[in-house]
Amino acid sequence: MTDRLPHEKGFHVSWDQLHRDARALAWRLQGEGPDEGGWRAVVAITRGGMAPAMIVARELDIRMVDTISVKSYNHQTQSEPKVIKSPDMDVVGDGTGVLIIDDLVDTGKTLEVVRKHMPKAHIATVYAKPMGRPQVNTFITEVSQDTWIFFPWDMALQYVEPYRGKD
């Protein structure tokens, strides 16, 4: 294992890139719904899935949007996931016709918990890592398991020292 700075194996996602990728996800999901009526609802996995879910819901004209909140990270340390807020189960039922949207699948543990709540839902993420891919029905971009994705809501523009130091 080499000592690396976080940005050396990082994948930086801008707001523009996230918007393009979430729209691409919507295009991929178009026509994939269970019937002619399309998708019944979108459930965003908070918090990272909220921005992509909003974009997907807009592009596919889905008006029923809810959230499920699963806590599985404490800063950058992953722990056992647990649901801390469920969607309206009277609306989502077993998940038939429901799109579950998240920004990223990493190990897949979060999605395992979510799938237990809505076993027939279609799970879509913008980004996927190999360990979590089996939990996802649809995704746009795959990154390696050891890549850390820097999302725009986690970043601020600031000066960074050059790699080679100063003259």
C-alpha positions in Angstrom: 0.0 0.0 0.0 1.4 3.4 -1.0 0.8 6.5 1.0 -1.4 8.6 -1.2 -3.0 12.0 -0.7 -6.8 11.8 -1.0 -6.9 13.6 -4.4 -4.4 11.1 -5.9 -7.0 8.3 -6.2 -10.0 10.6 -6.2 -12.7 11.1 -8.7 -13.9 14.7 -8.5 -17.5 15.3 -9.6 -18.6 18.9 -10.4 -22.2 20.0 -10.2 -22.2 20.1 -14.0 -20.9 16.5 -14.3 -23.4 15.3 -11.7 -26.2 16.9 -13.7 -25.1 15.4 -17.0 -24.6 11.9 -15.4 -28.0 12.1 -13.6 -29.7 13.0 -16.9 -28.0 10.1 -18.6 -29.3 7.9 -15.8 -32.8 9.2 -16.5 -32.4 8.5 -20.2 -31.3 5.0 -19.4 -34.3 4.5 -17.2 -36.8 5.9 -19.7 -39.1 3.1 -20.8 -37.7 0.6 -18.3 -40.7 1.0 -15.9 -43.0 -2.0 -15.2 -45.8 -0.9 -17.5 -47.0 1.7 -20.0 -47.6 4.2 -17.2 -43.9 4.3 -16.3 -42.5 4.7 -12.9 -44.9 5.3 -10.0 -42.5 7.0 -7.6 -38.9 7.9 -6.9 -37.3 7.2 -3.5 -34.0 9.0 -2.9 -31.5 7.5 -0.5 -30.5 10.5 1.6 -28.5 12.5 1.4 -26.4 11.7 -1.6 -29.3 10.4 -3.7 -31.4 13.5 -3.3 -29.8 15.7 -6.1 -29.7 12.8 -8.7 -33.3 11.8 -7.7 -34.6 15.3 -8.2 -33.0 15.4 -11.7 -34.3 11.9 -12.6 -37.8 12.7 -11.3 -37.9 15.9 -13.4 -36.6 14.2 -16.6 -39.1 11.3 -16.3 -41.9 13.6 -15.0 -42.4 11.6 -11.8 -44.3 13.7 -9.2 -44.3 11.2 -6.3 -40.9 11.6 -4.6 -40.0 10.4 -1.1 -36.8 9.5 0.8 -35.3 6.7 2.8 -32.5 7.6 5.1 -29.8 5.0 5.8 -26.9 5.8 8.0 -23.8 3.8 7.1 -21.0 6.4 7.2 -19.5 8.4 10.1 -17.4 10.9 8.1 -15.3 8.6 6.0 -15.6 5.4 8.1 -18.2 2.9 7.0 -20.3 1.1 9.7 -23.3 -1.2 9.8 -26.2 0.5 7.9 -29.5 1.2 9.6 -32.7 2.9 8.4 -33.4 6.0 10.3 -36.2 7.3 8.1 -38.5 5.2 5.9 -40.6 6.3 2.9 -44.4 6.2 3.0 -44.9 2.4 2.8 -48.5 2.9 1.8 -47.3 4.6 -1.4 -44.2 2.5 -2.2 -45.5 -0.9 -1.0 -43.2 -3.7 -2.1 -41.4 -1.4 -4.5 -43.2 -2.4 -7.7 -42.9 0.6 -10.1 -40.6 2.4 -7.7 -37.2 3.8 -8.6 -34.7 4.0 -5.8 -32.0 6.5 -6.6 -28.6 7.0 -4.9 -25.4 8.8 -5.9 -23.1 5.8 -5.4 -23.1 2.1 -4.5 -19.8 1.3 -2.7 -20.0 -2.1 -0.9 -23.7 -2.5 -1.5 -24.5 -2.8 2.2 -26.8 0.2 2.2 -28.7 -1.1 -0.8 -29.1 -4.5 0.9 -31.0 -2.8 3.7 -33.1 -0.7 1.3 -34.0 -3.7 -0.8 -35.4 -5.5 2.3 -37.9 -2.6 2.6 -38.8 -2.6 -1.1 -37.8 -5.9 -2.7 -39.4 -5.2 -6.1 -38.0 -1.7 -6.6 -35.6 -0.8 -9.3 -32.3 0.5 -7.8 -30.3 3.0 -9.9 -27.2 4.8 -9.0 -25.1 7.4 -10.8 -21.8 5.8 -9.9 -20.9 2.2 -8.9 -18.0 0.4 -7.4 -17.4 -3.3 -8.2 -18.4 -4.7 -4.8 -21.7 -3.0 -4.9 -22.6 -3.5 -8.5 -24.7 -6.7 -7.9 -27.1 -4.6 -5.8 -27.8 -2.2 -8.6 -30.1 -2.6 -11.6 -28.9 0.4 -13.5 -25.9 2.8 -13.2 -23.9 5.2 -15.4 -20.2 5.2 -14.4 -18.1 2.5 -12.7 -15.0 3.4 -10.7 -12.5 1.2 -9.0 -13.2 0.0 -5.4 -10.3 2.0 -4.1 -11.4 5.3 -5.7 -12.9 8.0 -3.4 -15.5 10.0 -5.1 -15.6 13.7 -4.2 -19.1 15.0 -4.7 -19.8 18.7 -5.2 -21.7 19.1 -1.9 -18.5 17.9 -0.1 -16.1 20.3 -1.7 -15.2 24.0 -1.8 -12.9 25.8 -4.3 -9.6 26.6 -2.6 -6.0 26.9 -3.4 -4.0 23.6 -3.6 -0.2 23.4 -3.4 1.6 22.2 -6.5 2.7 18.6 -6.6 6.4 19.4 -7.0 6.7 22.1 -4.4 8.2 25.6 -4.9 11.3 26.7 -6.8 
